[in-house]
Amino acid sequence: MKFICLLVLIGVANSCVTVSSQSSRMRETENKSQSNRQAPTECLAVFREFFAYVKKAKPDIVTDERAQNRWLTKKMRTAFVEHIKRSAKPEENPDFPSNRNFIGVWNEPTTYSIVGSQHYDFRNADNPNDNRAVIDVLYEWEENPDGSLDNQYPGEKFLMSFIFVYEDGVWKLDDVYTFDDEYMSPESLRQYFSKQ
C-alpha cells in the first residue's frame, strides 16, 4: 500500500512540475510591435466600396464573379461559392445567398458607422501574408414611434467586425464576425458558409 501511495505521489509531483514548466514559458510582455495602428486608408476605402455594393440588391455578388474576385479573399470566395452550390434554388430557399449575407442582419439598420479599426501587420519570412485589418462597424436602428415594419429593432445597436487581409496586392474581405446579443449569436460568416 505504501508503494502504491508513493507511485501516486510521484505521479502528482511530476504533473505539477510539467504544468509549472509549461506555464513559465508563456508570460505576458509589453507589446513592442508596431501593430497599434488604425486600418490603412486604402483598406477603409475598400470597405466603403464593398459595403456600398452589398447594400444594393443588384448586381448580386452571387452571380458577379468579378465582384467576388475583387473583394473576397481566396478562402472567403471558396467558402461562399461552395455555400451557393449547396443551397437549394432561390425559389425553393428563402435563405438563398445574396448581398445581404455580407450585411449580416435581415432588418436593415437606419445608420451604420465605423467606430474603430485596427491594423495587424506581423509579416515575416515564414509568414509573408500576415497583414490584416479589423474594421468595427456599429449598426443603429432609430426609435420607431409609428411601428413601421422597415424598422423592427427600434433603439437597438449592433456591432459587426469586418476582417480584411492584404492579398495579391489589395485589401480583401476575409471574414465578418457577429457578436452575442439579444437578437444575434456570435458567428464567423466564413465558417457559416463552410458548414455542410
ZADO-1210 file (C-alpha; in nm, 4 decimals, padded with zeros to 6 digits):
<atoms>
<atom x="00.0000" y="00.0000" z="00.0000" code="MET" pos="1"/>
<atom x="00.2874" y="00.2333" z="00.0843" code="LYS" pos="2"/>
<atom x="00.4382" y="00.1559" z="-00.2569" code="PHE" pos="3"/>
<atom x="00.1122" y="00.2483" z="-00.4378" code="ILE" pos="4"/>
<atom x="00.0848" y="00.5739" z="-00.2392" code="CYS" pos="5"/>
<atom x="00.4465" y="00.6545" z="-00.3276" code="LEU" pos="6"/>
<atom x="00.3768" y="00.5979" z="-00.7006" code="LEU" pos="7"/>
<atom x="00.0689" y="00.8235" z="-00.6862" code="VAL" pos="8"/>
<atom x="00.2682" y="01.0937" z="-00.5061" code="LEU" pos="9"/>
<atom x="00.5478" y="01.0773" z="-00.7661" code="ILE" pos="10"/>
<atom x="00.2918" y="01.0991" z="-01.0491" code="GLY" pos="11"/>
<atom x="00.1267" y="01.4062" z="-00.8941" code="VAL" pos="12"/>
<atom x="00.4656" y="01.5706" z="-00.8358" code="ALA" pos="13"/>
<atom x="00.5682" y="01.5072" z="-01.1995" code="ASN" pos="14"/>
<atom x="00.2446" y="01.6565" z="-01.3335" code="SER" pos="15"/>
<atom x="00.2938" y="01.9669" z="-01.1151" code="CYS" pos="16"/>
<atom x="00.6479" y="02.0107" z="-01.2483" code="VAL" pos="17"/>
<atom x="00.5207" y="01.9722" z="-01.6082" code="THR" pos="18"/>
<atom x="00.2408" y="02.2279" z="-01.5578" code="VAL" pos="19"/>
<atom x="00.4808" y="02.4641" z="-01.3821" code="SER" pos="20"/>
<atom x="00.7390" y="02.4451" z="-01.6604" code="SER" pos="21"/>
<atom x="00.4730" y="02.4953" z="-01.9293" code="GLN" pos="22"/>
<atom x="00.3147" y="02.7992" z="-01.7682" code="SER" pos="23"/>
<atom x="00.6520" y="02.9691" z="-01.7040" code="SER" pos="24"/>
<atom x="00.7164" y="02.9701" z="-02.0795" code="ARG" pos="25"/>
<atom x="00.4058" y="03.1751" z="-02.1550" code="MET" pos="26"/>
<atom x="00.4308" y="03.5081" z="-01.9793" code="ARG" pos="27"/>
<atom x="00.2837" y="03.8455" z="-02.0623" code="GLU" pos="28"/>
<atom x="00.5222" y="04.1030" z="-02.2015" code="THR" pos="29"/>
<atom x="00.4863" y="04.4591" z="-02.3225" code="GLU" pos="30"/>
<atom x="00.3824" y="04.4828" z="-02.6876" code="ASN" pos="31"/>
<atom x="00.6806" y="04.6154" z="-02.8828" code="LYS" pos="32"/>
<atom x="00.5370" y="04.5585" z="-03.2297" code="SER" pos="33"/>
<atom x="00.4076" y="04.8355" z="-03.4481" code="GLN" pos="34"/>
<atom x="00.0593" y="04.6847" z="-03.4630" code="SER" pos="35"/>
<atom x="-00.1148" y="04.9553" z="-03.2622" code="ASN" pos="36"/>
<atom x="-00.2399" y="05.1422" z="-03.5687" code="ARG" pos="37"/>
<atom x="-00.5700" y="05.2128" z="-03.7370" code="GLN" pos="38"/>
<atom x="-00.6587" y="05.0286" z="-04.0564" code="ALA" pos="39"/>
<atom x="-00.4879" y="05.1815" z="-04.3607" code="PRO" pos="40"/>
<atom x="-00.6836" y="05.4445" z="-04.5517" code="THR" pos="41"/>
<atom x="-00.6950" y="05.2241" z="-04.8623" code="GLU" pos="42"/>
<atom x="-00.8443" y="04.9379" z="-04.6572" code="CYS" pos="43"/>
<atom x="-01.1171" y="05.1672" z="-04.5226" code="LEU" pos="44"/>
<atom x="-01.1844" y="05.2813" z="-04.8799" code="ALA" pos="45"/>
<atom x="-01.2204" y="04.9168" z="-04.9922" code="VAL" pos="46"/>
<atom x="-01.4625" y="04.8516" z="-04.7051" code="PHE" pos="47"/>
<atom x="-01.6752" y="05.1512" z="-04.8105" code="ARG" pos="48"/>
<atom x="-01.6814" y="05.0417" z="-05.1760" code="GLU" pos="49"/>
<atom x="-01.7679" y="04.6850" z="-05.0822" code="PHE" pos="50"/>
<atom x="-02.0369" y="04.7931" z="-04.8369" code="PHE" pos="51"/>
<atom x="-02.1949" y="05.0289" z="-05.0919" code="ALA" pos="52"/>
<atom x="-02.2097" y="04.7311" z="-05.3305" code="TYR" pos="53"/>
<atom x="-02.3686" y="04.4807" z="-05.0886" code="VAL" pos="54"/>
<atom x="-02.6263" y="04.7333" z="-04.9588" code="LYS" pos="55"/>
<atom x="-02.7931" y="04.7116" z="-05.3007" code="LYS" pos="56"/>
<atom x="-02.9797" y="04.4058" z="-05.4263" code="ALA" pos="57"/>
<atom x="-02.8290" y="04.4262" z="-05.7760" code="LYS" pos="58"/>
<atom x="-02.5759" y="04.3492" z="-05.9015" code="PRO" pos="59"/>
<atom x="-02.5692" y="04.0389" z="-05.6853" code="ASP" pos="60"/>
<atom x="-02.2314" y="03.9083" z="-05.5667" code="ILE" pos="61"/>
<atom x="-02.3723" y="03.5542" z="-05.6003" code="VAL" pos="62"/>
<atom x="-02.3509" y="03.5770" z="-05.9795" code="THR" pos="63"/>
<atom x="-02.0963" y="03.8604" z="-06.0109" code="ASP" pos="64"/>
<atom x="-01.7645" y="03.6722" z="-06.0255" code="GLU" pos="65"/>
<atom x="-01.5769" y="03.9953" z="-06.0931" code="ARG" pos="66"/>
<atom x="-01.7024" y="04.1338" z="-05.7599" code="ALA" pos="67"/>
<atom x="-01.6138" y="03.8091" z="-05.5811" code="GLN" pos="68"/>
<atom x="-01.2580" y="03.8250" z="-05.7156" code="ASN" pos="69"/>
<atom x="-01.2274" y="04.1949" z="-05.6411" code="ARG" pos="70"/>
<atom x="-01.3482" y="04.1926" z="-05.2796" code="TRP" pos="71"/>
<atom x="-01.3218" y="03.8424" z="-05.1327" code="LEU" pos="72"/>
<atom x="-01.0060" y="03.6574" z="-05.0275" code="THR" pos="73"/>
<atom x="-00.9453" y="03.3179" z="-05.1835" code="LYS" pos="74"/>
<atom x="-01.0630" y="03.1405" z="-04.8665" code="LYS" pos="75"/>
<atom x="-01.3784" y="03.3524" z="-04.8334" code="MET" pos="76"/>
<atom x="-01.4552" y="03.3162" z="-05.2043" code="ARG" pos="77"/>
<atom x="-01.4134" y="02.9369" z="-05.1910" code="THR" pos="78"/>
<atom x="-01.6403" y="02.9075" z="-04.8863" code="ALA" pos="79"/>
<atom x="-01.9009" y="03.1390" z="-05.0455" code="PHE" pos="80"/>
<atom x="-01.9044" y="02.9580" z="-05.3823" code="VAL" pos="81"/>
<atom x="-01.9342" y="02.6176" z="-05.2113" code="GLU" pos="82"/>
<atom x="-02.2212" y="02.7531" z="-04.9980" code="HIS" pos="83"/>
<atom x="-02.4012" y="02.8727" z="-05.3120" code="ILE" pos="84"/>
<atom x="-02.3595" y="02.5284" z="-05.4739" code="LYS" pos="85"/>
<atom x="-02.5045" y="02.3524" z="-05.1669" code="ARG" pos="86"/>
<atom x="-02.8034" y="02.5884" z="-05.1427" code="SER" pos="87"/>
<atom x="-03.1353" y="02.4928" z="-05.2966" code="ALA" pos="88"/>
<atom x="-03.2630" y="02.7065" z="-05.5842" code="LYS" pos="89"/>
<atom x="-03.3678" y="03.0616" z="-05.4864" code="PRO" pos="90"/>
<atom x="-03.7363" y="02.9888" z="-05.5476" code="GLU" pos="91"/>
<atom x="-03.7127" y="02.6920" z="-05.3053" code="GLU" pos="92"/>
<atom x="-03.4871" y="02.8559" z="-05.0458" code="ASN" pos="93"/>
<atom x="-03.5857" y="03.1840" z="-04.8745" code="PRO" pos="94"/>
<atom x="-03.2318" y="03.1957" z="-04.7267" code="ASP" pos="95"/>
<atom x="-03.0597" y="03.1644" z="-05.0635" code="PHE" pos="96"/>
<atom x="-02.7265" y="03.3538" z="-05.0552" code="PRO" pos="97"/>
<atom x="-02.7287" y="03.7193" z="-05.1550" code="SER" pos="98"/>
<atom x="-02.5601" y="04.0507" z="-05.0864" code="ASN" pos="99"/>
<atom x="-02.7496" y="04.0567" z="-04.7552" code="ARG" pos="100"/>
<atom x="-02.5284" y="03.7797" z="-04.6154" code="ASN" pos="101"/>
<atom x="-02.2443" y="04.0300" z="-04.6001" code="PHE" pos="102"/>
<atom x="-02.4539" y="04.2900" z="-04.4175" code="ILE" pos="103"/>
<atom x="-02.5285" y="04.0309" z="-04.1505" code="GLY" pos="104"/>
<atom x="-02.8784" y="04.1387" z="-04.0441" code="VAL" pos="105"/>
<atom x="-03.2091" y="04.0797" z="-04.2154" code="TRP" pos="106"/>
<atom x="-03.3746" y="04.4038" z="-04.0981" code="ASN" pos="107"/>
<atom x="-03.1725" y="04.6925" z="-04.2382" code="GLU" pos="108"/>
<atom x="-03.0419" y="04.9369" z="-03.9748" code="PRO" pos="109"/>
<atom x="-03.1185" y="05.3073" z="-04.0017" code="THR" pos="110"/>
<atom x="-02.7494" y="05.4017" z="-03.9890" code="THR" pos="111"/>
<atom x="-02.4070" y="05.2467" z="-03.9672" code="TYR" pos="112"/>
<atom x="-02.0744" y="05.3952" z="-03.8639" code="SER" pos="113"/>
<atom x="-01.7126" y="05.2865" z="-03.8407" code="ILE" pos="114"/>
<atom x="-01.6451" y="05.3017" z="-03.4667" code="VAL" pos="115"/>
<atom x="-01.2906" y="05.1694" z="-03.4738" code="GLY" pos="116"/>
<atom x="-01.0282" y="04.9907" z="-03.6751" code="SER" pos="117"/>
<atom x="-00.7016" y="04.8138" z="-03.6121" code="GLN" pos="118"/>
<atom x="-00.4151" y="04.7129" z="-03.8395" code="HIS" pos="119"/>
<atom x="-00.2158" y="04.3998" z="-03.7530" code="TYR" pos="120"/>
<atom x="00.0928" y="04.3572" z="-03.9687" code="ASP" pos="121"/>
<atom x="00.3039" y="04.0658" z="-03.8457" code="PHE" pos="122"/>
<atom x="00.4613" y="03.9671" z="-04.1758" code="ARG" pos="123"/>
<atom x="00.7982" y="03.7930" z="-04.1714" code="ASN" pos="124"/>
<atom x="00.9926" y="03.5474" z="-04.3857" code="ALA" pos="125"/>
<atom x="00.7938" y="03.2492" z="-04.2538" code="ASP" pos="126"/>
<atom x="00.4543" y="03.4193" z="-04.2792" code="ASN" pos="127"/>
<atom x="00.4701" y="03.6805" z="-04.5574" code="PRO" pos="128"/>
<atom x="00.0903" y="03.7295" z="-04.5798" code="ASN" pos="129"/>
<atom x="00.0101" y="03.8025" z="-04.2140" code="ASP" pos="130"/>
<atom x="-00.1205" y="04.1531" z="-04.2812" code="ASN" pos="131"/>
<atom x="-00.4798" y="04.2127" z="-04.1721" code="ARG" pos="132"/>
<atom x="-00.7134" y="04.4875" z="-04.0603" code="ALA" pos="133"/>
<atom x="-01.0253" y="04.4734" z="-03.8444" code="VAL" pos="134"/>
<atom x="-01.2953" y="04.7338" z="-03.9078" code="ILE" pos="135"/>
<atom x="-01.5624" y="04.7586" z="-03.6388" code="ASP" pos="136"/>
<atom x="-01.8978" y="04.8829" z="-03.7649" code="VAL" pos="137"/>
<atom x="-02.1890" y="04.9828" z="-03.5439" code="LEU" pos="138"/>
<atom x="-02.5415" y="04.9407" z="-03.6793" code="TYR" pos="139"/>
<atom x="-02.8149" y="05.1530" z="-03.5200" code="GLU" pos="140"/>
<atom x="-03.1913" y="05.1457" z="-03.5532" code="TRP" pos="141"/>
<atom x="-03.3709" y="05.4719" z="-03.4737" code="GLU" pos="142"/>
<atom x="-03.6728" y="05.4856" z="-03.2484" code="GLU" pos="143"/>
<atom x="-03.9865" y="05.3714" z="-03.4293" code="ASN" pos="144"/>
<atom x="-04.2906" y="05.5561" z="-03.2939" code="PRO" pos="145"/>
<atom x="-04.5208" y="05.4544" z="-03.5834" code="ASP" pos="146"/>
<atom x="-04.4274" y="05.0822" z="-03.5648" code="GLY" pos="147"/>
<atom x="-04.3078" y="05.0655" z="-03.9254" code="SER" pos="148"/>
<atom x="-04.2074" y="04.7197" z="-04.0473" code="LEU" pos="149"/>
<atom x="-03.8983" y="04.8800" z="-04.2017" code="ASP" pos="150"/>
<atom x="-03.7578" y="04.9128" z="-03.8509" code="ASN" pos="151"/>
<atom x="-03.8154" y="04.6116" z="-03.6299" code="GLN" pos="152"/>
<atom x="-03.5398" y="04.6852" z="-03.3759" code="TYR" pos="153"/>
<atom x="-03.6130" y="05.0414" z="-03.2571" code="PRO" pos="154"/>
<atom x="-03.3379" y="05.1884" z="-03.0420" code="GLY" pos="155"/>
<atom x="-03.1096" y="04.8852" z="-03.0881" code="GLU" pos="156"/>
<atom x="-02.7374" y="04.8897" z="-03.1645" code="LYS" pos="157"/>
<atom x="-02.5314" y="04.6039" z="-03.3019" code="PHE" pos="158"/>
<atom x="-02.1559" y="04.5677" z="-03.3567" code="LEU" pos="159"/>
<atom x="-02.0010" y="04.3833" z="-03.6531" code="MET" pos="160"/>
<atom x="-01.6314" y="04.3275" z="-03.7259" code="SER" pos="161"/>
<atom x="-01.5161" y="04.3097" z="-04.0866" code="PHE" pos="162"/>
<atom x="-01.1792" y="04.1355" z="-04.1272" code="ILE" pos="163"/>
<atom x="-00.9677" y="04.2332" z="-04.4275" code="PHE" pos="164"/>
<atom x="-00.6449" y="04.0689" z="-04.5459" code="VAL" pos="165"/>
<atom x="-00.3882" y="04.2163" z="-04.7829" code="TYR" pos="166"/>
<atom x="-00.3896" y="03.9557" z="-05.0610" code="GLU" pos="167"/>
<atom x="-00.2496" y="03.9794" z="-05.4146" code="ASP" pos="168"/>
<atom x="-00.1559" y="04.3440" z="-05.3584" code="GLY" pos="169"/>
<atom x="-00.5035" y="04.4618" z="-05.2477" code="VAL" pos="170"/>
<atom x="-00.7252" y="04.4566" z="-04.9390" code="TRP" pos="171"/>
<atom x="-00.9930" y="04.1859" z="-04.9488" code="LYS" pos="172"/>
<atom x="-01.2666" y="04.0709" z="-04.7121" code="LEU" pos="173"/>
<atom x="-01.1660" y="03.7546" z="-04.5273" code="ASP" pos="174"/>
<atom x="-01.4471" y="03.7254" z="-04.2722" code="ASP" pos="175"/>
<atom x="-01.7245" y="03.9026" z="-04.0846" code="VAL" pos="176"/>
<atom x="-01.7829" y="03.8444" z="-03.7130" code="TYR" pos="177"/>
<atom x="-02.1087" y="03.8951" z="-03.5282" code="THR" pos="178"/>
<atom x="-02.1331" y="03.9095" z="-03.1509" code="PHE" pos="179"/>
<atom x="-02.3741" y="03.7727" z="-02.8948" code="ASP" pos="180"/>
<atom x="-02.6720" y="03.9894" z="-02.8036" code="ASP" pos="181"/>
<atom x="-03.0487" y="03.9585" z="-02.7601" code="GLU" pos="182"/>
<atom x="-03.1095" y="03.9021" z="-03.1325" code="TYR" pos="183"/>
<atom x="-02.7844" y="03.7536" z="-03.2674" code="MET" pos="184"/>
<atom x="-02.5430" y="03.4733" z="-03.1922" code="SER" pos="185"/>
<atom x="-02.1669" y="03.5023" z="-03.2246" code="PRO" pos="186"/>
<atom x="-02.0608" y="03.3730" z="-03.5636" code="GLU" pos="187"/>
<atom x="-01.7999" y="03.3859" z="-03.8356" code="SER" pos="188"/>
<atom x="-01.9508" y="03.4397" z="-04.1815" code="LEU" pos="189"/>
<atom x="-01.6832" y="03.2304" z="-04.3500" code="ARG" pos="190"/>
<atom x="-01.7466" y="02.9493" z="-04.1047" code="GLN" pos="191"/>
<atom x="-02.1209" y="02.9781" z="-04.1733" code="TYR" pos="192"/>
<atom x="-02.0516" y="02.9485" z="-04.5470" code="PHE" pos="193"/>
<atom x="-01.8312" y="02.6425" z="-04.4820" code="SER" pos="194"/>
<atom x="-02.0954" y="02.4475" z="-04.2899" code="LYS" pos="195"/>
<atom x="-02.2257" y="02.1405" z="-04.4705" code="GLN" pos="196"/>
</atoms>
